[in-house]
Amino acid sequence: MDEKTMVADTLVGINGELVRYGEMISQTENPQLKQTLKQIRNQCEMSQEEIYKIARAKGYYVPASKASREEVDHVRSILMQG
């Protein structure tokens, strides 16, 4: 397995963890557990950001082009309707 694949797999795994932490946090009634899960999620987000920076620096990840002002305004108008 090459480095690029390992970095991509790591990002996929971390992103999945972030989704699950969000689900657990929203479903937890215990304030102490909720706070602990938020702290773990925040650490996970920092790890994701570091791996993302590595992927960008090595050219393993190229983000999509930025949305135009019109595209942003269109999405904003759709979201504001609901």
Backbone as XML, in Angstrom:
<?xml version="1.0"?>
<chain id="A" units="angstrom">
  <residue number="1" name="MET">
    <atom name="N" x="0.863" y="-1.173" z="0.000"/>
    <atom name="CA" x="0.000" y="0.000" z="0.000"/>
    <atom name="C" x="0.908" y="1.235" z="0.000"/>
  </residue>
  <residue number="2" name="ASP">
    <atom name="N" x="0.618" y="2.188" z="-0.860"/>
    <atom name="CA" x="1.449" y="3.380" z="-0.941"/>
    <atom name="C" x="0.952" y="4.473" z="0.015"/>
  </residue>
  <residue number="3" name="GLU">
    <atom name="N" x="1.786" y="5.488" z="0.163"/>
    <atom name="CA" x="1.481" y="6.566" z="1.108"/>
    <atom name="C" x="0.193" y="7.306" z="0.763"/>
  </residue>
  <residue number="4" name="LYS">
    <atom name="N" x="-0.015" y="7.554" z="-0.516"/>
    <atom name="CA" x="-1.220" y="8.273" z="-0.933"/>
    <atom name="C" x="-2.481" y="7.516" z="-0.518"/>
  </residue>
  <residue number="5" name="THR">
    <atom name="N" x="-2.487" y="6.216" z="-0.696"/>
    <atom name="CA" x="-3.630" y="5.391" z="-0.301"/>
    <atom name="C" x="-3.820" y="5.416" z="1.201"/>
  </residue>
  <residue number="6" name="MET">
    <atom name="N" x="-2.723" y="5.347" z="1.943"/>
    <atom name="CA" x="-2.823" y="5.377" z="3.401"/>
    <atom name="C" x="-3.398" y="6.704" z="3.895"/>
  </residue>
  <residue number="7" name="VAL">
    <atom name="N" x="-2.967" y="7.796" z="3.303"/>
    <atom name="CA" x="-3.475" y="9.116" z="3.689"/>
    <atom name="C" x="-4.966" y="9.210" z="3.356"/>
  </residue>
  <residue number="8" name="ALA">
    <atom name="N" x="-5.341" y="8.758" z="2.179"/>
    <atom name="CA" x="-6.753" y="8.801" z="1.777"/>
    <atom name="C" x="-7.601" y="7.933" z="2.701"/>
  </residue>
  <residue number="9" name="ASP">
    <atom name="N" x="-7.134" y="6.735" z="3.011"/>
    <atom name="CA" x="-7.867" y="5.848" z="3.916"/>
    <atom name="C" x="-8.005" y="6.464" z="5.306"/>
  </residue>
  <residue number="10" name="THR">
    <atom name="N" x="-6.955" y="7.122" z="5.759"/>
    <atom name="CA" x="-6.996" y="7.777" z="7.073"/>
    <atom name="C" x="-8.046" y="8.874" z="7.086"/>
  </residue>
  <residue number="11" name="LEU">
    <atom name="N" x="-8.086" y="9.686" z="6.041"/>
    <atom name="CA" x="-9.085" y="10.755" z="5.966"/>
    <atom name="C" x="-10.503" y="10.200" z="5.938"/>
  </residue>
  <residue number="12" name="VAL">
    <atom name="N" x="-10.716" y="9.144" z="5.186"/>
    <atom name="CA" x="-12.037" y="8.523" z="5.123"/>
    <atom name="C" x="-12.439" y="8.013" z="6.504"/>
  </residue>
  <residue number="13" name="GLY">
    <atom name="N" x="-11.506" y="7.370" z="7.189"/>
    <atom name="CA" x="-11.790" y="6.856" z="8.522"/>
    <atom name="C" x="-12.112" y="7.949" z="9.519"/>
  </residue>
  <residue number="14" name="ILE">
    <atom name="N" x="-11.325" y="9.003" z="9.511"/>
    <atom name="CA" x="-11.554" y="10.117" z="10.429"/>
    <atom name="C" x="-12.886" y="10.789" z="10.126"/>
  </residue>
  <residue number="15" name="ASN">
    <atom name="N" x="-13.185" y="10.984" z="8.859"/>
    <atom name="CA" x="-14.462" y="11.609" z="8.499"/>
    <atom name="C" x="-15.642" y="10.768" z="8.983"/>
  </residue>
  <residue number="16" name="GLY">
    <atom name="N" x="-15.520" y="9.456" z="8.893"/>
    <atom name="CA" x="-16.567" y="8.574" z="9.401"/>
    <atom name="C" x="-16.709" y="8.699" z="10.909"/>
  </residue>
  <residue number="17" name="GLU">
    <atom name="N" x="-15.575" y="8.792" z="11.607"/>
    <atom name="CA" x="-15.617" y="8.971" z="13.064"/>
    <atom name="C" x="-16.320" y="10.273" z="13.428"/>
  </residue>
  <residue number="18" name="LEU">
    <atom name="N" x="-16.034" y="11.329" z="12.688"/>
    <atom name="CA" x="-16.658" y="12.617" z="12.976"/>
    <atom name="C" x="-18.181" y="12.542" z="12.842"/>
  </residue>
  <residue number="19" name="VAL">
    <atom name="N" x="-18.645" y="11.832" z="11.833"/>
    <atom name="CA" x="-20.090" y="11.663" z="11.653"/>
    <atom name="C" x="-20.680" y="10.931" z="12.852"/>
  </residue>
  <residue number="20" name="ARG">
    <atom name="N" x="-20.009" y="9.853" z="13.263"/>
    <atom name="CA" x="-20.538" y="9.072" z="14.386"/>
    <atom name="C" x="-20.504" y="9.854" z="15.695"/>
  </residue>
  <residue number="21" name="TYR">
    <atom name="N" x="-19.458" y="10.639" z="15.921"/>
    <atom name="CA" x="-19.432" y="11.465" z="17.135"/>
    <atom name="C" x="-20.599" y="12.449" z="17.127"/>
  </residue>
  <residue number="22" name="GLY">
    <atom name="N" x="-20.868" y="13.051" z="15.980"/>
    <atom name="CA" x="-22.004" y="13.971" z="15.888"/>
    <atom name="C" x="-23.311" y="13.290" z="16.222"/>
  </residue>
  <residue number="23" name="GLU">
    <atom name="N" x="-23.471" y="12.066" z="15.742"/>
    <atom name="CA" x="-24.690" y="11.305" z="16.044"/>
    <atom name="C" x="-24.779" y="10.994" z="17.532"/>
  </residue>
  <residue number="24" name="MET">
    <atom name="N" x="-23.666" y="10.557" z="18.114"/>
    <atom name="CA" x="-23.675" y="10.209" z="19.537"/>
    <atom name="C" x="-23.948" y="11.431" z="20.410"/>
  </residue>
  <residue number="25" name="ILE">
    <atom name="N" x="-23.338" y="12.549" z="20.063"/>
    <atom name="CA" x="-23.518" y="13.767" z="20.853"/>
    <atom name="C" x="-24.976" y="14.187" z="20.861"/>
  </residue>
  <residue number="26" name="SER">
    <atom name="N" x="-25.600" y="14.153" z="19.707"/>
    <atom name="CA" x="-26.996" y="14.599" z="19.631"/>
    <atom name="C" x="-27.960" y="13.641" z="20.326"/>
  </residue>
  <residue number="27" name="GLN">
    <atom name="N" x="-27.555" y="12.406" z="20.545"/>
    <atom name="CA" x="-28.432" y="11.420" z="21.157"/>
    <atom name="C" x="-28.138" y="11.177" z="22.635"/>
  </residue>
  <residue number="28" name="THR">
    <atom name="N" x="-27.144" y="11.850" z="23.167"/>
    <atom name="CA" x="-26.734" y="11.635" z="24.557"/>
    <atom name="C" x="-27.403" y="12.636" z="25.479"/>
  </residue>
  <residue number="29" name="GLU">
    <atom name="N" x="-27.989" y="12.134" z="26.540"/>
    <atom name="CA" x="-28.632" y="13.014" z="27.521"/>
    <atom name="C" x="-27.702" y="13.368" z="28.672"/>
  </residue>
  <residue number="30" name="ASN">
    <atom name="N" x="-26.740" y="12.522" z="28.971"/>
    <atom name="CA" x="-25.820" y="12.747" z="30.081"/>
    <atom name="C" x="-24.872" y="13.896" z="29.732"/>
  </residue>
  <residue number="31" name="PRO">
    <atom name="N" x="-24.935" y="15.019" z="30.490"/>
    <atom name="CA" x="-24.113" y="16.187" z="30.163"/>
    <atom name="C" x="-22.605" y="15.912" z="30.208"/>
  </residue>
  <residue number="32" name="GLN">
    <atom name="N" x="-22.176" y="15.074" z="31.136"/>
    <atom name="CA" x="-20.745" y="14.779" z="31.231"/>
    <atom name="C" x="-20.276" y="13.955" z="30.034"/>
  </residue>
  <residue number="33" name="LEU">
    <atom name="N" x="-21.077" y="12.973" z="29.667"/>
    <atom name="CA" x="-20.736" y="12.167" z="28.493"/>
    <atom name="C" x="-20.768" y="13.024" z="27.240"/>
  </residue>
  <residue number="34" name="LYS">
    <atom name="N" x="-21.761" y="13.886" z="27.123"/>
    <atom name="CA" x="-21.872" y="14.777" z="25.969"/>
    <atom name="C" x="-20.623" y="15.650" z="25.847"/>
  </residue>
  <residue number="35" name="GLN">
    <atom name="N" x="-20.159" y="16.200" z="26.977"/>
    <atom name="CA" x="-18.972" y="17.054" z="26.966"/>
    <atom name="C" x="-17.731" y="16.255" z="26.575"/>
  </residue>
  <residue number="36" name="THR">
    <atom name="N" x="-17.616" y="15.043" z="27.103"/>
    <atom name="CA" x="-16.475" y="14.187" z="26.766"/>
    <atom name="C" x="-16.474" y="13.860" z="25.277"/>
  </residue>
  <residue number="37" name="LEU">
    <atom name="N" x="-17.622" y="13.522" z="24.738"/>
    <atom name="CA" x="-17.714" y="13.227" z="23.302"/>
    <atom name="C" x="-17.360" y="14.443" z="22.458"/>
  </residue>
  <residue number="38" name="LYS">
    <atom name="N" x="-17.758" y="15.625" z="22.903"/>
    <atom name="CA" x="-17.412" y="16.851" z="22.173"/>
    <atom name="C" x="-15.901" y="17.070" z="22.178"/>
  </residue>
  <residue number="39" name="GLN">
    <atom name="N" x="-15.264" y="16.798" z="23.307"/>
    <atom name="CA" x="-13.805" y="16.961" z="23.390"/>
    <atom name="C" x="-13.098" y="15.975" z="22.459"/>
  </residue>
  <residue number="40" name="ILE">
    <atom name="N" x="-13.580" y="14.735" z="22.456"/>
    <atom name="CA" x="-12.992" y="13.729" z="21.569"/>
    <atom name="C" x="-13.213" y="14.129" z="20.110"/>
  </residue>
  <residue number="41" name="ARG">
    <atom name="N" x="-14.416" y="14.605" z="19.797"/>
    <atom name="CA" x="-14.710" y="15.038" z="18.431"/>
    <atom name="C" x="-13.786" y="16.188" z="18.021"/>
  </residue>
  <residue number="42" name="ASN">
    <atom name="N" x="-13.559" y="17.135" z="18.917"/>
    <atom name="CA" x="-12.678" y="18.266" z="18.607"/>
    <atom name="C" x="-11.257" y="17.795" z="18.331"/>
  </residue>
  <residue number="43" name="GLN">
    <atom name="N" x="-10.771" y="16.831" z="19.104"/>
    <atom name="CA" x="-9.435" y="16.279" z="18.861"/>
    <atom name="C" x="-9.393" y="15.563" z="17.516"/>
  </residue>
  <residue number="44" name="CYS">
    <atom name="N" x="-10.468" y="14.867" z="17.206"/>
    <atom name="CA" x="-10.575" y="14.168" z="15.931"/>
    <atom name="C" x="-10.555" y="15.170" z="14.773"/>
  </residue>
  <residue number="45" name="GLU">
    <atom name="N" x="-11.254" y="16.298" z="14.932"/>
    <atom name="CA" x="-11.268" y="17.336" z="13.896"/>
    <atom name="C" x="-9.871" y="17.917" z="13.684"/>
  </residue>
  <residue number="46" name="MET">
    <atom name="N" x="-9.127" y="18.089" z="14.770"/>
    <atom name="CA" x="-7.755" y="18.601" z="14.637"/>
    <atom name="C" x="-6.884" y="17.595" z="13.889"/>
  </residue>
  <residue number="47" name="SER">
    <atom name="N" x="-7.061" y="16.307" z="14.168"/>
    <atom name="CA" x="-6.306" y="15.284" z="13.449"/>
    <atom name="C" x="-6.669" y="15.296" z="11.972"/>
  </residue>
  <residue number="48" name="GLN">
    <atom name="N" x="-7.953" y="15.428" z="11.689"/>
    <atom name="CA" x="-8.407" y="15.470" z="10.299"/>
    <atom name="C" x="-7.769" y="16.641" z="9.568"/>
  </residue>
  <residue number="49" name="GLU">
    <atom name="N" x="-7.714" y="17.794" z="10.220"/>
    <atom name="CA" x="-7.124" y="18.987" z="9.607"/>
    <atom name="C" x="-5.637" y="18.781" z="9.307"/>
  </residue>
  <residue number="50" name="GLU">
    <atom name="N" x="-4.923" y="18.137" z="10.220"/>
    <atom name="CA" x="-3.493" y="17.874" z="10.006"/>
    <atom name="C" x="-3.276" y="16.914" z="8.841"/>
  </residue>
  <residue number="51" name="ILE">
    <atom name="N" x="-4.054" y="15.849" z="8.782"/>
    <atom name="CA" x="-3.931" y="14.895" z="7.673"/>
    <atom name="C" x="-4.305" y="15.574" z="6.356"/>
  </residue>
  <residue number="52" name="TYR">
    <atom name="N" x="-5.337" y="16.408" z="6.389"/>
    <atom name="CA" x="-5.749" y="17.153" z="5.199"/>
    <atom name="C" x="-4.596" y="18.039" z="4.703"/>
  </residue>
  <residue number="53" name="LYS">
    <atom name="N" x="-3.927" y="18.730" z="5.626"/>
    <atom name="CA" x="-2.806" y="19.597" z="5.239"/>
    <atom name="C" x="-1.686" y="18.787" z="4.594"/>
  </residue>
  <residue number="54" name="ILE">
    <atom name="N" x="-1.423" y="17.606" z="5.140"/>
    <atom name="CA" x="-0.399" y="16.735" z="4.558"/>
    <atom name="C" x="-0.809" y="16.320" z="3.145"/>
  </residue>
  <residue number="55" name="ALA">
    <atom name="N" x="-2.053" y="15.921" z="3.002"/>
    <atom name="CA" x="-2.555" y="15.491" z="1.688"/>
    <atom name="C" x="-2.454" y="16.629" z="0.671"/>
  </residue>
  <residue number="56" name="ARG">
    <atom name="N" x="-2.819" y="17.829" z="1.068"/>
    <atom name="CA" x="-2.715" y="18.989" z="0.159"/>
    <atom name="C" x="-1.263" y="19.267" z="-0.209"/>
  </residue>
  <residue number="57" name="ALA">
    <atom name="N" x="-0.381" y="19.264" z="0.801"/>
    <atom name="CA" x="1.031" y="19.583" z="0.560"/>
    <atom name="C" x="1.684" y="18.579" z="-0.379"/>
  </residue>
  <residue number="58" name="LYS">
    <atom name="N" x="1.290" y="17.335" z="-0.302"/>
    <atom name="CA" x="1.888" y="16.295" z="-1.132"/>
    <atom name="C" x="1.169" y="16.128" z="-2.470"/>
  </residue>
  <residue number="59" name="GLY">
    <atom name="N" x="0.100" y="16.891" z="-2.675"/>
    <atom name="CA" x="-0.635" y="16.809" z="-3.927"/>
    <atom name="C" x="-1.559" y="15.606" z="-4.009"/>
  </residue>
  <residue number="60" name="TYR">
    <atom name="N" x="-1.850" y="14.982" z="-2.857"/>
    <atom name="CA" x="-2.743" y="13.828" z="-2.831"/>
    <atom name="C" x="-4.203" y="14.245" z="-2.885"/>
  </residue>
  <residue number="61" name="TYR">
    <atom name="N" x="-4.462" y="15.475" z="-2.551"/>
    <atom name="CA" x="-5.841" y="15.965" z="-2.514"/>
    <atom name="C" x="-5.895" y="17.320" z="-3.191"/>
  </residue>
  <residue number="62" name="VAL">
    <atom name="N" x="-6.764" y="17.457" z="-4.148"/>
    <atom name="CA" x="-6.968" y="18.735" z="-4.821"/>
    <atom name="C" x="-8.437" y="19.101" z="-4.611"/>
  </residue>
  <residue number="63" name="PRO">
    <atom name="N" x="-8.690" y="20.188" z="-3.868"/>
    <atom name="CA" x="-10.084" y="20.549" z="-3.599"/>
    <atom name="C" x="-10.799" y="21.008" z="-4.867"/>
  </residue>
  <residue number="64" name="ALA">
    <atom name="N" x="-12.096" y="20.928" z="-4.811"/>
    <atom name="CA" x="-12.914" y="21.413" z="-5.923"/>
    <atom name="C" x="-12.729" y="22.920" z="-6.059"/>
  </residue>
  <residue number="65" name="SER">
    <atom name="N" x="-13.020" y="23.435" z="-7.227"/>
    <atom name="CA" x="-12.909" y="24.874" z="-7.414"/>
    <atom name="C" x="-13.940" y="25.595" z="-6.553"/>
  </residue>
  <residue number="66" name="LYS">
    <atom name="N" x="-13.630" y="26.834" z="-6.223"/>
    <atom name="CA" x="-14.527" y="27.612" z="-5.367"/>
    <atom name="C" x="-15.815" y="27.946" z="-6.114"/>
  </residue>
  <residue number="67" name="ALA">
    <atom name="N" x="-16.887" y="27.960" z="-5.355"/>
    <atom name="CA" x="-18.190" y="28.294" z="-5.925"/>
    <atom name="C" x="-18.233" y="29.780" z="-6.279"/>
  </residue>
  <residue number="68" name="SER">
    <atom name="N" x="-18.951" y="30.102" z="-7.332"/>
    <atom name="CA" x="-19.120" y="31.499" z="-7.709"/>
    <atom name="C" x="-20.070" y="32.188" z="-6.734"/>
  </residue>
  <residue number="69" name="ARG">
    <atom name="N" x="-20.092" y="33.477" z="-6.742"/>
    <atom name="CA" x="-21.003" y="34.243" z="-5.884"/>
    <atom name="C" x="-22.452" y="33.873" z="-6.191"/>
  </residue>
  <residue number="70" name="GLU">
    <atom name="N" x="-22.749" y="33.677" z="-7.472"/>
    <atom name="CA" x="-24.105" y="33.318" z="-7.857"/>
    <atom name="C" x="-24.500" y="31.953" z="-7.281"/>
  </residue>
  <residue number="71" name="GLU">
    <atom name="N" x="-23.580" y="30.999" z="-7.318"/>
    <atom name="CA" x="-23.861" y="29.671" z="-6.774"/>
    <atom name="C" x="-24.094" y="29.733" z="-5.259"/>
  </residue>
  <residue number="72" name="VAL">
    <atom name="N" x="-23.279" y="30.501" z="-4.581"/>
    <atom name="CA" x="-23.424" y="30.663" z="-3.136"/>
    <atom name="C" x="-24.761" y="31.320" z="-2.816"/>
  </residue>
  <residue number="73" name="ASP">
    <atom name="N" x="-25.087" y="32.369" z="-3.533"/>
    <atom name="CA" x="-26.358" y="33.070" z="-3.308"/>
    <atom name="C" x="-27.553" y="32.159" z="-3.575"/>
  </residue>
  <residue number="74" name="HIS">
    <atom name="N" x="-27.446" y="31.330" z="-4.615"/>
    <atom name="CA" x="-28.538" y="30.416" z="-4.949"/>
    <atom name="C" x="-28.766" y="29.408" z="-3.824"/>
  </residue>
  <residue number="75" name="VAL">
    <atom name="N" x="-27.706" y="28.803" z="-3.348"/>
    <atom name="CA" x="-27.827" y="27.822" z="-2.257"/>
    <atom name="C" x="-28.343" y="28.508" z="-0.991"/>
  </residue>
  <residue number="76" name="ARG">
    <atom name="N" x="-27.842" y="29.693" z="-0.718"/>
    <atom name="CA" x="-28.304" y="30.436" z="0.457"/>
    <atom name="C" x="-29.805" y="30.708" z="0.377"/>
  </residue>
  <residue number="77" name="SER">
    <atom name="N" x="-30.282" y="31.078" z="-0.803"/>
    <atom name="CA" x="-31.709" y="31.383" z="-0.944"/>
    <atom name="C" x="-32.558" y="30.120" z="-0.749"/>
  </residue>
  <residue number="78" name="ILE">
    <atom name="N" x="-32.072" y="28.982" z="-1.215"/>
    <atom name="CA" x="-32.789" y="27.726" z="-1.020"/>
    <atom name="C" x="-32.852" y="27.378" z="0.455"/>
  </residue>
  <residue number="79" name="LEU">
    <atom name="N" x="-31.740" y="27.513" z="1.159"/>
    <atom name="CA" x="-31.704" y="27.166" z="2.578"/>
    <atom name="C" x="-32.528" y="28.131" z="3.433"/>
  </residue>
  <residue number="80" name="MET">
    <atom name="N" x="-32.608" y="29.365" z="3.037"/>
    <atom name="CA" x="-33.356" y="30.351" z="3.816"/>
    <atom name="C" x="-34.866" y="30.155" z="3.666"/>
  </residue>
  <residue number="81" name="GLN">
    <atom name="N" x="-35.292" y="29.504" z="2.594"/>
    <atom name="CA" x="-36.725" y="29.263" z="2.376"/>
    <atom name="C" x="-37.281" y="28.264" z="3.374"/>
  </residue>
  <residue number="82" name="GLY">
    <atom name="N" x="-36.454" y="27.309" z="3.820"/>
    <atom name="CA" x="-36.928" y="26.254" z="4.720"/>
    <atom name="C" x="-36.826" y="26.670" z="6.105"/>
  </residue>
</chain>
